[in-house]
Amino acid sequence: MSYTDTYLEEVKAITDRLDHAAINKMIDILVEIREKKGRVFFLGVGGSAGNTGHAVNDFRKNCRYRIILPNG
C-alpha cells in the first residue's frame, strides 16, 4: 500500500468516528452567535496559542465573526 493510500485510510478511519450531531450543534451555535452579533473567545496557551491565532484569523476573515483572543 502506498503512503497516500495509508494516509487516506487513516483519515477515513478518523472521520468515520466523528460525532456528526456534535459538529452540527456547534455549527448551529456559531451561526446563532453571529446572528446575535455576539463574540467568540479563543484561548491558547503555549504552542496552542499559535493555533488559536490562526483560527481567529480564519473566523474573522472568512466568517466575519467578532473574535476575542486574550493571548494575541
C-alpha angles and dihedrals in degrees: 000000000000125000090252093052092048093047094049092047089053091048090050092049090052096045091047088062095052117114103240093190091055091049092050091048090053090050090051091050092050092048090050091050091052093046090052091046089241128154134248120215121210122190127184129174124202114336093357089064087076091052092051090049091056092045091051092052091050093049092047096045102036103029103025096231126161101240129187117203108181093187097049 
